[in-house]
Amino acid sequence: MRPWPAHLCAPRVQPRRPPRATICLALCALVLLSACSSFRQALSNKECRLEPGKPYEVVTIDLRRHAIKLLWKDEEGAPLLTFSRALDLLESRGDSVVALTNGGIFTRDYTPLGLYVEDGQMLVPRNLHDGYGNFYLKPNGIFLTDSMHARIVESSAFDAASPAPSHALQSGPLLLVGDAIHPAFRPMSTSCRLRSGIGVDKEGRIHLAISNGAVNFYDFAMLFKQVLGCDDALYLDGTLSVLYAPSQGRAHLPSTRYATFVAVVARQADAADPVAPPGFEPGTSWSRARRSAN
């Protein structure tokens, strides 16, 4: 018979209560940590202000003319990290690049924080853990696409046992789910940042959007809901986000490092430009999604 582990056989010792002063110091430390976290959050917020004439930039993708590709590593298995290297890889494969943006949230070693599928291969599993930060603001979601269809689902609803899609990316929070705005968002929130996201409208078109200025989550979700006609939309990233779309005057390539990239490529040589958002007229239809954050 195997002996019981020593720690189970040891006599129980009544733990000593820490002095009241120690308890008070610990409580004060917790309060200070919470206050410092809130203070850092407040410092990182920006004034809730968008460019008056063009508050958002949007690339709308019709999968009959364009394809979505996700990128993480090069042919040698090293992370691409930069927009320049991602573009070089796409062009070396003969792709005509319409637009490129950084993908979802990642870890310090440039690994996607959640599910990541590229060319039908699941390279990072789904992440259903709890934690701190935008990714963990539940419900979060997964963008999935194959050659002719795209959708966004709640992370918990994704069937990991089903055949892998061509490409999939998990991020968070969901901006819209079933035409409903995320329950944690507030119209008058002053938590404003540059934000990027992706949505799928009722016609199956995909919309990549980035704010020209700082916006709160609620107003950003309203862009996808009211202007772009999306039922489901997913937040991609914040302050560091960039949208490369040369036909729309956005040809800057930052040196900032990222993990993954979302690329829009033309299916044929005469379809190099993205489809304009339905009913879009600068300064008019955009304004319907803008709400005062003051």
CORCOR-V792942 format. One record per backbone hydrogen bond with DSSP energy under -0.5 kcal/mol. CO is the residue of the C=O (numbers start at 1). NH is the residue of the N-H. If there is no record, write none. Layout:
BEGIN
[[CO | NH] [CO | NH]]
END
This chain:
BEGIN
[[5 | 8] [5 | 9] [6 | 10] [12 | 14] [19 | 22] [19 | 23] [20 | 24] [21 | 25] [22 | 26] [23 | 27] [24 | 28] [25 | 29] [26 | 30] [27 | 31] [28 | 32] [29 | 33] [30 | 34] [31 | 35] [32 | 36] [33 | 37] [34 | 38] [35 | 39] [36 | 40] [37 | 41] [38 | 42] [39 | 43] [40 | 44] [41 | 45] [47 | 49] [49 | 214] [55 | 212] [57 | 210] [58 | 60] [59 | 208] [60 | 62] [60 | 275] [61 | 63] [61 | 206] [62 | 65] [62 | 66] [65 | 267] [67 | 265] [69 | 263] [71 | 261] [72 | 80] [74 | 77] [78 | 74] [80 | 82] [81 | 258] [82 | 86] [83 | 87] [84 | 88] [85 | 89] [86 | 90] [87 | 91] [88 | 92] [89 | 93] [90 | 93] [90 | 95] [91 | 94] [95 | 97] [96 | 266] [99 | 264] [100 | 244] [101 | 262] [105 | 113] [107 | 110] [111 | 107] [115 | 170] [116 | 123] [116 | 124] [117 | 168] [118 | 121] [120 | 122] [121 | 118] [121 | 123] [124 | 116] [126 | 128] [133 | 136] [134 | 137] [136 | 138] [139 | 174] [140 | 155] [141 | 171] [142 | 144] [142 | 153] [143 | 169] [144 | 151] [145 | 166] [145 | 167] [149 | 146] [151 | 144] [153 | 142] [154 | 157] [154 | 158] [155 | 158] [158 | 160] [159 | 162] [166 | 119] [166 | 120] [167 | 145] [168 | 117] [169 | 143] [171 | 141] [173 | 235] [175 | 182] [176 | 233] [177 | 180] [180 | 177] [182 | 185] [186 | 189] [190 | 192] [192 | 46] [193 | 215] [195 | 211] [196 | 236] [196 | 237] [197 | 209] [198 | 234] [199 | 207] [200 | 231] [200 | 232] [201 | 204] [205 | 201] [206 | 61] [207 | 199] [207 | 209] [208 | 59] [209 | 197] [210 | 57] [211 | 213] [212 | 51] [215 | 193] [216 | 220] [217 | 221] [218 | 222] [219 | 223] [220 | 224] [221 | 225] [222 | 226] [222 | 227] [223 | 227] [223 | 228] [224 | 230] [229 | 202] [231 | 179] [232 | 200] [233 | 175] [233 | 176] [234 | 198] [237 | 196] [238 | 241] [242 | 102] [242 | 244] [243 | 245] [244 | 100] [245 | 248] [245 | 250] [246 | 249] [249 | 251] [250 | 245] [252 | 254] [254 | 83] [259 | 81] [260 | 103] [261 | 71] [261 | 263] [262 | 101] [263 | 69] [263 | 265] [264 | 98] [264 | 99] [265 | 67] [268 | 271] [275 | 60] [277 | 280] [281 | 284] [281 | 285] [281 | 286] [284 | 287] [284 | 288] [285 | 288] [286 | 289] [287 | 290]]
END
